[in-house]
């Protein structure tokens, strides 16, 4: 088990992403995935108020609503922690104090809970003074609506500024960072964000841990993307060097009698400051490979192989 920053709260070394809930996952499949994840020991569920506003006919909050129904009826409310995010919902865009408060209240209603365990600033809002944003998050903690604060999609410099403002004003410090990080997207995190995460002992939860599915090995050519719902997202990861990473993972996966996706997640788990990669299961059978990753220990040689081949992937 990993730890949520300096809080002492233990986190299962895999976080369940919920962006497909209320979108490409049926509610029946969603409930099975959630039950199976918790029964395996999983305890952190990652959502956002914007999921899934991008889908036709959706307005945002669909994932939170589905989660809320499961929390109310599953009997597992006390076994999980809920992470959600603010700044991207069509009705609550940005990180002004009034917007943060309104969005948090709406998320609490949709989820049917009294307190959000981990509340992220989803994307930086440079139009709002950071002092205002930091104070607004602190207010939610002091009111008991939020337990812990997280930061996602901020530059290292802005994260450092957040901490300076919080310390100067005796406000609540963040405990978590959610960056874009995987075997084919390494440089920004490792060069810029990791030093800050180490300095502040942030628990790091990488999103797009499987590169939108590219690191599952099921897309070996651009023809494989035709007709796929996530084809456009996956295409951004395609390169000769990226396919070399998949081939290297394939060999290691065979040695462990594991799925390629399991190796991608296991590699992340071995990296500094990573508390748990975030991965989604659209249907129950996809969860098997995700859970298996938590039990795979890669050898020094296997890690070196993956480090070497992935280091050649062009920076995105």
Secondary structure, 3 states (H helix, E strand, C coil): CEECCCCCCEECCEEEECCCECCCECHHHHHHHHHHHHHCCCCEEECCCCCCCCCCCCCCCHHHHHHHHHHHHCCCHHHCEEEEEEEEECCEECCCHHHHHHHHHHHHHHHCCCCEEEEEECCCCCCCCHHHHHHHHHHHHHCCCEEEEEEECCCHHHHHHHHHHHHHCCCCCCCEEECECECCECHHHHHHHHHHHHHHCCEECCECCCHHHHHHCCCCCHHHHCCCCCHHHHHCCCCHHHHHHHHHHHHHHHHHCCCHHHHHHHHHHCCCCECCEEEECCCHHHHHHHHHHHHCCCCHHHHHHHHHHHCCCCCC
